[in-house]
Amino acid sequence: MRVVGAAQPGGPGSTAASAVGDTAGLPSPVRHRPPAIARPPIAEPRSV
């Protein structure tokens, strides 16, 4: 039954998969987005 719950979206599997992905060092688009959004504002003043 644990496998079924983990397979369901938003279930324990989602959290576990995220933790495993971070530990495995897999490309995390969610983590890369925040820094990218914070950089553009800093790059705009330079262009101007």
N, CA, C and O atoms as CSV, one atom per row, in Angstrom:
chain,resi,resn,atom,element,x,y,z
A,1,MET,N,N,0.843,-1.201,0.000
A,1,MET,CA,C,0.000,0.000,0.000
A,1,MET,C,C,0.885,1.260,0.000
A,1,MET,O,O,0.493,2.295,-0.540
A,2,ARG,N,N,2.045,1.169,0.591
A,2,ARG,CA,C,2.919,2.349,0.624
A,2,ARG,C,C,3.326,2.747,-0.788
A,2,ARG,O,O,3.450,3.933,-1.096
A,3,VAL,N,N,3.533,1.743,-1.647
A,3,VAL,CA,C,3.938,2.039,-3.025
A,3,VAL,C,C,2.832,2.798,-3.739
A,3,VAL,O,O,3.099,3.730,-4.497
A,4,VAL,N,N,1.576,2.391,-3.495
A,4,VAL,CA,C,0.446,3.062,-4.154
A,4,VAL,C,C,0.371,4.514,-3.703
A,4,VAL,O,O,0.196,5.413,-4.526
A,5,GLY,N,N,0.502,4.747,-2.403
A,5,GLY,CA,C,0.430,6.112,-1.884
A,5,GLY,C,C,1.567,6.965,-2.438
A,5,GLY,O,O,1.379,8.142,-2.745
A,6,ALA,N,N,2.734,6.369,-2.560
A,6,ALA,CA,C,3.882,7.116,-3.061
A,6,ALA,C,C,3.729,7.398,-4.546
A,6,ALA,O,O,4.226,8.406,-5.049
A,7,ALA,N,N,3.039,6.505,-5.249
A,7,ALA,CA,C,2.868,6.684,-6.690
A,7,ALA,C,C,1.861,7.792,-6.969
A,7,ALA,O,O,1.919,8.428,-8.022
A,8,GLN,N,N,0.950,8.029,-6.048
A,8,GLN,CA,C,-0.068,9.062,-6.270
A,8,GLN,C,C,0.577,10.445,-6.258
A,8,GLN,O,O,1.470,10.702,-5.450
A,9,PRO,N,N,0.138,11.330,-7.134
A,9,PRO,CA,C,0.695,12.693,-7.189
A,9,PRO,C,C,0.365,13.464,-5.918
A,9,PRO,O,O,-0.760,13.401,-5.423
A,10,GLY,N,N,1.329,14.178,-5.399
A,10,GLY,CA,C,1.086,14.954,-4.189
A,10,GLY,C,C,1.167,14.107,-2.938
A,10,GLY,O,O,0.977,14.618,-1.835
A,11,GLY,N,N,1.448,12.815,-3.085
A,11,GLY,CA,C,1.530,11.924,-1.923
A,11,GLY,C,C,2.921,11.942,-1.323
A,11,GLY,O,O,3.739,12.784,-1.692
A,12,PRO,N,N,3.205,11.034,-0.408
A,12,PRO,CA,C,4.524,10.963,0.217
A,12,PRO,C,C,5.628,10.793,-0.826
A,12,PRO,O,O,6.764,11.218,-0.618
A,13,GLY,N,N,5.279,10.167,-1.948
A,13,GLY,CA,C,6.273,9.941,-3.004
A,13,GLY,C,C,6.805,11.255,-3.551
A,13,GLY,O,O,7.991,11.369,-3.861
A,14,SER,N,N,5.926,12.252,-3.670
A,14,SER,CA,C,6.363,13.534,-4.222
A,14,SER,C,C,7.441,14.153,-3.334
A,14,SER,O,O,8.477,14.606,-3.821
A,15,THR,N,N,7.187,14.166,-2.046
A,15,THR,CA,C,8.167,14.749,-1.121
A,15,THR,C,C,9.447,13.923,-1.111
A,15,THR,O,O,10.552,14.466,-1.107
A,16,ALA,N,N,9.283,12.607,-1.108
A,16,ALA,CA,C,10.456,11.731,-1.086
A,16,ALA,C,C,11.250,11.908,-2.378
A,16,ALA,O,O,12.478,11.973,-2.349
A,17,ALA,N,N,10.555,11.985,-3.500
A,17,ALA,CA,C,11.238,12.132,-4.788
A,17,ALA,C,C,12.012,13.445,-4.811
A,17,ALA,O,O,13.139,13.490,-5.303
A,18,SER,N,N,11.425,14.502,-4.290
A,18,SER,CA,C,12.106,15.795,-4.272
A,18,SER,C,C,13.369,15.714,-3.422
A,18,SER,O,O,14.427,16.200,-3.821
A,19,ALA,N,N,13.251,15.095,-2.249
A,19,ALA,CA,C,14.405,14.979,-1.354
A,19,ALA,C,C,15.483,14.123,-2.003
A,19,ALA,O,O,16.670,14.442,-1.921
A,20,VAL,N,N,15.072,13.044,-2.644
A,20,VAL,CA,C,16.042,12.154,-3.298
A,20,VAL,C,C,16.702,12.887,-4.457
A,20,VAL,O,O,17.908,12.760,-4.665
A,21,GLY,N,N,15.919,13.653,-5.215
A,21,GLY,CA,C,16.471,14.390,-6.356
A,21,GLY,C,C,17.524,15.390,-5.897
A,21,GLY,O,O,18.584,15.511,-6.511
A,22,ASP,N,N,17.229,16.108,-4.809
A,22,ASP,CA,C,18.196,17.083,-4.302
A,22,ASP,C,C,19.467,16.386,-3.831
A,22,ASP,O,O,20.578,16.850,-4.085
A,23,THR,N,N,19.281,15.253,-3.133
A,23,THR,CA,C,20.442,14.516,-2.625
A,23,THR,C,C,21.240,13.920,-3.779
A,23,THR,O,O,22.469,13.879,-3.740
A,24,ALA,N,N,20.526,13.457,-4.810
A,24,ALA,CA,C,21.202,12.832,-5.946
A,24,ALA,C,C,21.910,13.891,-6.786
A,24,ALA,O,O,22.787,13.565,-7.586
A,25,GLY,N,N,21.536,15.153,-6.608
A,25,GLY,CA,C,22.181,16.218,-7.376
A,25,GLY,C,C,21.589,16.323,-8.770
A,25,GLY,O,O,22.237,16.832,-9.684
A,26,LEU,N,N,20.369,15.850,-8.939
A,26,LEU,CA,C,19.730,15.928,-10.259
A,26,LEU,C,C,19.372,17.380,-10.567
A,26,LEU,O,O,19.220,18.190,-9.653
A,27,PRO,N,N,19.237,17.709,-11.846
A,27,PRO,CA,C,18.881,19.083,-12.232
A,27,PRO,C,C,17.526,19.463,-11.663
A,27,PRO,O,O,16.518,18.864,-12.036
A,28,SER,N,N,17.477,20.437,-10.776
A,28,SER,CA,C,16.201,20.864,-10.184
A,28,SER,C,C,15.770,22.193,-10.797
A,28,SER,O,O,16.251,23.245,-10.376
A,29,PRO,N,N,14.881,22.167,-11.775
A,29,PRO,CA,C,14.422,23.407,-12.428
A,29,PRO,C,C,13.792,24.363,-11.423
A,29,PRO,O,O,13.885,25.581,-11.574
A,30,VAL,N,N,13.154,23.811,-10.405
A,30,VAL,CA,C,12.509,24.675,-9.403
A,30,VAL,C,C,13.556,25.464,-8.634
A,30,VAL,O,O,13.351,26.640,-8.333
A,31,ARG,N,N,14.672,24.830,-8.317
A,31,ARG,CA,C,15.710,25.534,-7.548
A,31,ARG,C,C,16.460,26.518,-8.443
A,31,ARG,O,O,16.923,27.556,-7.971
A,32,HIS,N,N,16.580,26.201,-9.717
A,32,HIS,CA,C,17.321,27.082,-10.625
A,32,HIS,C,C,16.503,28.315,-11.007
A,32,HIS,O,O,17.064,29.338,-11.400
A,33,ARG,N,N,15.185,28.215,-10.893
A,33,ARG,CA,C,14.341,29.352,-11.294
A,33,ARG,C,C,14.465,30.548,-10.344
A,33,ARG,O,O,14.649,31.672,-10.809
A,34,PRO,N,N,14.369,30.336,-9.029
A,34,PRO,CA,C,14.464,31.483,-8.115
A,34,PRO,C,C,15.721,32.331,-8.344
A,34,PRO,O,O,15.598,33.547,-8.490
A,35,PRO,N,N,16.908,31.752,-8.381
A,35,PRO,CA,C,18.127,32.535,-8.628
A,35,PRO,C,C,18.066,33.261,-9.966
A,35,PRO,O,O,18.512,34.404,-10.071
A,36,ALA,N,N,17.519,32.611,-10.985
A,36,ALA,CA,C,17.454,33.219,-12.319
A,36,ALA,C,C,16.548,34.442,-12.285
A,36,ALA,O,O,16.829,35.444,-12.943
A,37,ILE,N,N,15.464,34.363,-11.522
A,37,ILE,CA,C,14.526,35.495,-11.451
A,37,ILE,C,C,15.166,36.652,-10.674
A,37,ILE,O,O,14.893,37.819,-10.954
A,38,ALA,N,N,16.002,36.327,-9.716
A,38,ALA,CA,C,16.632,37.372,-8.909
A,38,ALA,C,C,17.762,38.040,-9.691
A,38,ALA,O,O,18.112,39.186,-9.407
A,39,ARG,N,N,18.328,37.352,-10.657
A,39,ARG,CA,C,19.447,37.926,-11.420
A,39,ARG,C,C,18.980,38.951,-12.451
A,39,ARG,O,O,19.591,40.015,-12.549
A,40,PRO,N,N,17.926,38.683,-13.227
A,40,PRO,CA,C,17.469,39.647,-14.240
A,40,PRO,C,C,17.331,41.068,-13.694
A,40,PRO,O,O,17.823,42.001,-14.328
A,41,PRO,N,N,16.682,41.271,-12.542
A,41,PRO,CA,C,16.560,42.624,-11.989
A,41,PRO,C,C,17.922,43.301,-11.826
A,41,PRO,O,O,18.047,44.506,-12.041
A,42,ILE,N,N,18.931,42.536,-11.450
A,42,ILE,CA,C,20.273,43.109,-11.257
A,42,ILE,C,C,20.911,43.412,-12.618
A,42,ILE,O,O,21.705,44.344,-12.745
A,43,ALA,N,N,20.555,42.620,-13.628
A,43,ALA,CA,C,21.137,42.813,-14.959
A,43,ALA,C,C,20.485,44.006,-15.649
A,43,ALA,O,O,21.117,44.648,-16.488
A,44,GLU,N,N,19.246,44.313,-15.317
A,44,GLU,CA,C,18.552,45.438,-15.965
A,44,GLU,C,C,19.252,46.771,-15.686
A,44,GLU,O,O,19.513,47.520,-16.628
A,45,PRO,N,N,19.560,47.088,-14.441
A,45,PRO,CA,C,20.256,48.348,-14.138
A,45,PRO,C,C,21.567,48.467,-14.917
A,45,PRO,O,O,21.941,49.558,-15.348
A,46,ARG,N,N,22.255,47.355,-15.092
A,46,ARG,CA,C,23.531,47.393,-15.821
A,46,ARG,C,C,23.290,47.782,-17.274
A,46,ARG,O,O,24.021,48.599,-17.834
A,47,SER,N,N,22.246,47.185,-17.889
A,47,SER,CA,C,21.956,47.495,-19.293
A,47,SER,C,C,21.613,48.976,-19.427
A,47,SER,O,O,22.007,49.623,-20.397
A,48,VAL,N,N,20.890,49.503,-18.463
A,48,VAL,CA,C,20.490,50.911,-18.520
A,48,VAL,C,C,21.708,51.768,-18.165
A,48,VAL,O,O,21.615,52.995,-18.147
